[in-house]
Amino acid sequence: MATSLVELRVLDGANLYFSRAAIKLTLDVSALVDAPAPAAKAYGQAIGLGATRPGRIGSGFRQRFAIRVAGHVVRRIAREAGIGRIGVRVRAESDVRRLVVAYPWAHEERARALGAAIVEVLDAFGAEDLTELIATVGDRVRNEPPGNPPPTIRPKVPVVAVTGTNGKTTTSRMIAHIGRAAGLHVGWSSTDGVYFDGKLVKYGDFSGPSGAGQVLSQPGIQLAVTETARGGILRRGVGVASNDVSVVTNVTADHLGLGGIDTVDQLAEVKAVITQITKPRGWCVVNGDDPRTFAMRLGSPAKCWVFSRNPDSPSIRTVLDEGGRATTVLDGFITVLDQAADPEPLLKVVDVPMTLSGLSHYNVENALAAASAAFGLGLPRAAVIEGLSTFAPNENNPGRMNMYSLRDFTVVIDLAHNEAGLEALLEIMNGVRRPGGRLLLALGSPGDRADDMVATLGAIGARGADRVMIGHKTDYLRGRPPEELEAVFREGTASVGVDDVPAYPSELEAAQALVAEAEPGDVVAVMSLQDRASLDAWLRSEGATVDTPETLRAKVERAQR
């Protein structure tokens, strides 16, 4: 008989199910869900479940019955194995024939053996003597060598964990920059690699637990900033046992349909994991203008520090009434609010280069989040001001809103990896284009994104820009033919009346085609994931110069006039 086990995954740290290491079983329970009701009821009684109503074959009621069965099987085997009380989480998936079963572990081999035992009992659907089987597999688990404990790191230095759909890399880099302004030796991990005191230690996507381990292993480290992405939490859990400050920038649609995460609410649940392991004396920094993010404070043992661009936001009033703190924009100043003190202005928003003279609403929020986290760590006010005022887009934040001047037009390189990111990019493009100038945009997406997201990117880009092209991310197609992605993009652009959408094999080639069409006053932008370095090198070879904060401010003012 085919096994019900789809996947057994060892989660080494806090995860979607528990705030410590856990085993996650993904199970195909078709045998139970598709069985006649009398047979399903007999199986439930055979494992000691008592009176039950299995529901119709293939129904949601039957799936809920299967959830009860799976949880009961875990607890029965655990008792037989001498484990005693065990935490169990059983979750439905969108497919009624699939379940996820999770339980904490203290020793890996015994925990794996328990997983195998659970599968064996579920696979025995229809067998006559399940009591004897449960006793047998329980003894096997009891006698299994324990194995190693979880490798979760218990940090000896302060840790800031940063997550969110958009802005987590920028915010992580800002916090690290402020830490260095305070004179600390700072390590941070992100989707771009592991850095220590501003130098790249290891290149690659280290937004998971391995990144946290790499950062905390740096000799002489005094502060660790870890970017914590959805994928790492789902695949391996969080790499550290706790953090001193957690930061959640926002939660919007991204990566949906992957890893069992199908809705934005489910995505928020994943990202909330870092807030649940923040130390009680630490700070949970959340976006007060994002309801899902703001709600995370309720599940955190830490105090809440909320940020919002609106000083009259209800979220700020709520948190201050609860004894927390807030960071906002008051009379043009980034300002810290505390119920027990006068407002504390730090610096003008327009003096923070990453905000592009206040034009980039997302980066205003990132600056507010970074300042909140820095104060939550106890870093001095002077360091926060210095860090924010010296954090330059191109130099300190490669790949995020990097702006160049070339032959009297502007070029922007930005990740813009989802709908909200693309809208933020278009906001910036509009904010710096001169009257009469056009917006020229190179669209792109990794191959594993859902069709509706890719089509939406096409529609947003074609509606917001005067000219769009497709530049493929060849290293991130993930097995998807580029022609298929092109068709979905063009479906989106066609929905807003744009049919002329050429495609190029790379981001660089699409950028070169757009630059060849650009005229004075235009703005060219590239959604860049893989060709950032080659784009930068090519632009410089063409005579492009990196925009300084002063140049950016002049462009914004000229566009506004």
N, C-alpha and C positions, 0 to 999 in steps of 0.2 A: 504493500500500500504506500502511496506517496506520502511523504512527511508533510506535516503542517508548518514546519519551520521555513520561513522565508529568509530571515536574517537574525543572527545573534550578534549584538553590538555591545562592546565593553565601553562604558562611559567612565572616564577616569576622574571626573570632578562634577561639580554642581551642573545640573541639566534641567531639561523641561519637566522632569518628573520628581526629582528629589534635589535637595541642596547638598548632596554628597554623591560619591561615586555610585553608579547603578549599572545593572545589566538591562538591556532593552531587547526584548524578543518581538520580532514582527512575525505574526502567525496567519496562516491561511486556514480558516476554520470552516471551509466549504462543507466538509463532512457533517458537521454539526448544524450548520445553517440550512443545508439543503435536505436534511433528513426529515422523514415524516414526524409529525408531532409526538406520537407515542414512543418512537425510538429515541427522540431527543429527551423526552421526559424520563424515560428509563435510564438513560445515561446520567442525567442529573441526579436521580435517586441512587444510582450505583456508586457515585462518588460521595454520597452523603449530603446532597444539597437539600433534600426534603421536598416539600410540596412546591411545585413550580408550574408556570404556564408558559411554554416555549414560544407561542405565537406562530403565525403562518410561516411557511417556508420562504426564505429569502427576504423576509420583512425586517424593518427596523426593530420590531419587538423581538424577533428571533436573534438579532445581533445583540440586543441588550441581555437576552438570556445567555448568549455565549460569553458575554462579559462576566456575568455572575459565575458561570461555570469555570472560566479560566482563573478568576481570582480565588475561587474555592480550591481548585486543584493546587495552586501555589501554596496556599496555607496548609492544606493537608499534607503535602510532601514535606514542607518545612517542619511541621510537628513531628512527622516520622523520622526526620533527619536530626532531631534534637536541636533545631535552630530556634524553636519557640515562636514568639511573636515576630512577624516580619511585615514591613511596610510593603504594600502592593498597590500599584496603579495599573488599571486596565483601561485602555482608551479605544474608542471606536475610530475607524478610519472611514473615509468617504465611500469606500467599497464595503458593503455590508458583510462580505466574506473575509474581511481582514480585521485583525486586532493588534494592538501593541500592549505587551505586558512588560512592566518594569518593576524592579525591586533593588534595594541597596545591596552593596557588597563590601565585605571587609577583607576577603581573601579570594583571589581571582579564580583559582582552579576549582575550589568548592562551589563558587558562584556559577561557574560555567557548567559544572556537573548538575546543579539544580536546574539550570536552563534545559539541559538535555533530558532530565527526568520529567520536567513539565511537558515537553514535546512528546515524550514516549507515552505518557498517560493520555494526552489529547489524541494521539495517533491510534490509541486502542479503542476508539469509539466503536461500540457494538460488541466488545469483548464481554465475557460473562463475569469473571471475578476481578473486578477492579480494585477491591480492597487489598487483595494479596499483591497485585502489581504495585499499588501505591506504597505498601510496606517494603517491597523489594527495592524499588528505586530510592526510597527514603534511606534504607540501609546503605545503598551504594553512595549516596551523597554524604552520609555521615562518615563513611570510611575513606572518602577522597582526601588526599593530601591537601592542606589548605591553600598553598600557593602564596604568591606575593600580595602585599597590601597595596592599596591604590597609590599611584605615584603623584597624587595631588600635592602641590607645593604649598608650604606654609611660610609666607614671606616674612623676612626679617626687616624689610624696609617698607615705607609707605607705598601703596599701590593705588593707582586710579584706573578703573576699568571704564571704557567708553564704548557705547554701542548706539545703534540707531540706523535708520535706512539711509539717510543722507547726512553728510557733515561729520561722520565719526572720524575719518582720517584727518580732516582739517582741525577738528577740535582736539584730537590727540596730539597733533603736532604743536598746536598753540599752547596746550598745557605743558608739554615738554619744554617749549621755548621759554615759558615763564619760569619753569623750574630752573633752567640754566641761568636765567637772569637773576635768580635768587642765589646763584653760586653753587648749585647742587650738581653732582654728577648724575645725569639722567639717561636712562635707557627707555626706549619705546619700541613697540612692535606695531605693524600695520600691514595693510594689503601690499605695500611696496617693499617691506623687508624689516630687518631689525637694525636699530640705530643705537649708538651709544655716544653721548656728547656730540651729536650732530654728524657723526661719521657712520657710514653704512657698514654694518658688521656682516650681514648676510642678506642677499637679495632673494625676493620671492614673496609669496602671500603668507604672511605670518600673523594673520588675524585670528588664529585659533590657539589652542593650549600650548602647542610647541613654541609659538612666539613668546608667550609669557615665560616659558622655561628658559628660552634663549636670553631674554632680557634680564631675568633675575640671576642668571649665572655670570653676568658681567662683573669682573673684579672692581671693587670700589664703588659699586652702584649705591646711590642714596635715594633715588626716586624712580619708580617704574610706572610707565603709562602703557596700558595694554588696550589696543583696539580689539574688540571682541565681536566677531561677526556671527550671524545666524548659523552658517554652515558648521563652524567649529563647535558651537554649543550642541547642535544636533548630532554631529558625528562622534565627538569625543568628550563633550562637556567642557566646563570652564577649567582652565589649568591651575588656578590658585584656589585655596580653601576659603579665602576671604579677601575683601578689598577695603580700603579706608574711605574711598570716595567712588561712587558709581555715577556715571553720566549717561543719560539717554536723550539723544538729540531730537528724535521724532520717529514716527512709525507710519510709513506709507507703503503702497503696493509695490512689492519687489520680490523676485524669486518665488512667486506663488506657483503652486503646482509641483514644487520640488520638496523632497524629504518629508512628505506627508503634511506640509503646510499649505493649505488651500485658501485661507482667508487672512485678511489684515489682522483680525482679532487673534488668530492663532499665531501670527508672526509677532504680535505684541507680547503674547505669552512667553514666547521664546526669549525675546530681548529682555524681559523683566527678570530673567534669572540672575543677572549681575546685581540687581538691586536687592535681591533676597539674601545675598551673602555679604552685604556691606556691614561692617562692624557697628554695633549699637551706638558707639560714640563717634561714628563717622557721619558722612553726609550723602544723601541720595539726591542727586541733582537732576531735575526733570523739567521738560518743556511744558510750561503752564498753558500754552495755546494748543497743545495736542492732547485731546481728552484721554486717549489710550495711554500716553506717556504719563500724564498727570496722575492717573489712577494708580500707577505703579508704586507711588509713595505709600499706599495703604498696605502693601505686602512687604515693605522693607522694615527691618529693625532699626534703621538709621533715622536720623532727623532729616527733614526735607528742606532742600534749598531749591526754590523754583526760579526759573528765568522766563521772562516774557518781554517783548518789545513794547507792550502796552502797560504803563504804570498803573492803570485803573482796572487791570484784568481781575476778574473774580478769583482766579487761582492765586494771585498774589495776596489778596485780602485773606483768603482761606488759610494759606500757609503761615502768614504773619500771625493770624489769630491762634494758630496751633503751636506757636512758639518757634517756627522756622524762620528762614531768611529768604531774601529775594534779590535778584539782580535784574535791572530794567533800564530803559532809556527815559531819562527825565530832563526836559529842557535841552535835549540834544546831547546830554552826558550819559555815559554808562555809569549807573549809580547802584549802590548796594543799599538795601532797605532792611531795617531791623526794627521791630516794634518798640524796642527799649532804647533806641538811639535816633539821632537825627540822620536823615539821608546822607550818604557818603558818596559824593561825585568822584569819579576816577579820572576820566578823560573824555573828550568829545568823540562821538562816533566817527566823525569825519577824519579824526586823527588816527584811526585804526586802519592801516592800509588794506587789510583783507576785506573791509566793508565796501571798498571802492567808493569812498566819499559818502557812505551810507546807502549807496544804490543797491547793494546786494543784501536783501532782507535775510537770506539764509546765513550769510556770513556775519551779519549783526547778531543773529541768534547764536552762532558758533562762538563768537567773542563773548557773549553773555554767559554761555555755558562754561567756557574756559576760565573766565574770571571767577565764576562761582566755585568751580572745582579747586582753583588755586587757593582761594580764601578758605575753602573747606579743609585744605591741607595745612592751613596755618601759614602760608607763604606771605611775606610782607607786601604791603600796599605798593611800595615803590617798585618791587619786582613785577607785580601785575601790570602796572602802568607801562614800565619799560618793555615787558614782554609783548603786550598788545601793540604798542606803538612801533616796535621794530620788526614785527613779523610780516615779512614781505611776500606777496603771492608767488612770484617765480622762484626766488631764492630759497624760501623756507617751506613752500607748499607746492612742489612740482606736480603738475598734472591737474591742479585744481584752480580754475579761473586764471590761468597764466596768459598774460596779455602782452602783445608785441605791436610795434609800429613798423609798417613796411610800405614804402612808396605812397604815403599819405592815406593809407587805410589801416584798419586794425585787424589783428588776428588773435583769436582766443582759442586756447587749448584747455579742454575740461573733460572730466570723466563723464558727467551727465548720463549715468547708466540706467536711469529709469524716468518715468513720466515727470515726477516732481523735479528731478535734476535737470531735465531738458527745459522745463518751464523756467527754472532759475537761470539757466544759460541764456535763454531768449530774453529774459528780463535784463540781463547784463548787456547783451548785444544791443537791445533797444536803447539802453541808457547811455551808450557811448557813440552811437552812430550820429553823424551830422545830418541836418535837414537835407532831404533828397538822397541820402545814402541808402544802400540796400543791405539786406541781411542774406548772407550766403552760408549755407549750413551743410556739413558732412555728417550724415546719420550713420549709426552703426549699432550693433548689438551682438553679444555672445549668442552662440547657437542654441543654448539650453533655455532661453526665455520662451514663455508661452506665446502662442500666435497673437492672442488679443493684445498682449503688451507690446509686441513688435509693431502691430498694426496701429496701435494708439500712438507710439513714438512717431510713426510715419505721418499720421494725421496732425499731431501737435507741431512737428517740424514744418510740414508743408503749409499749414495754416499760419504759422508765425514768421516764417522766412520767405524771402522773395525767390530764392533759388535753393533747391536741395539736391544732394547727390548721396549715394551710398558708398561708404568706405568700409570694407570688410575687416574684421578682426580675425585674421587667418589662424592665429594661435589659439583662439577661443571659440572656434566653430563647434567643437565638441561633437564631431561626427555628422553635423548637419550640412548638407550641400549648400554652398553659397547661393545658388540659383533659387533654392526654396526660401531662404531668408529674403532675397530680393523681391520675390513674388508677394510675400506677406507685407513687406514695407510698402510696395507699390499699391497694394490693396488699401492700405491706410491713407496714402497720399491721394489716391483716386477718390476716396470718400469725401475729400474737401476740394475736389476739382483740379488736382495737379497730376498730370500724366507723364510729363517729361522728367524722368528721374533716372539718370544714368548711374551705373555702378562701376566701382573700381576694386581691384583685388586687395587694396590695403588702405589704411587711414592716410598714409603719406601721399599715395597717388591721388586720392580724392582731394586732399588739401592742395596739392599742386594744381589740379584742374580748376579748383575754385579761385586760387590766387591768380591764375592766368586770366580769369574773367573779371577780377576785382578792379574797381575804379576808385578814385579819390572819394573819401567819405564813407565807403562801404565798410562792413564788418564781416569778416570770414571767421567761422567757428568750426572746430572739429571735436566730435565726441570721441575722445581718445582713451583707449585702454592699453594698447600694446606698443604704439609707435611714438610715444612721447619723446623719447631721447632722439630718435631720428628726425622727428618733426622739428624739434628745437635746433638740431644741428643744421638741417636744411634751411630753416628760416634765417638763421644767423649767416649762412653762406650766401643768402640772397640779399643781405644787407639789413635784415630786421634788427631792431633794438628792443630790449626788454623795457617795458613801461615802468618808470619809477612811480612812487606814490604821487609825486607832483604832476607827472605826465597824466596819470589816470584822473586826478582831480581836474586838470585842465580839460580833458576830453569830456568828462561828465558835465562840467559847467558850459562848455561850448555846445554840447548836445542840448542842454536845457534851454540855452538862449535861442 
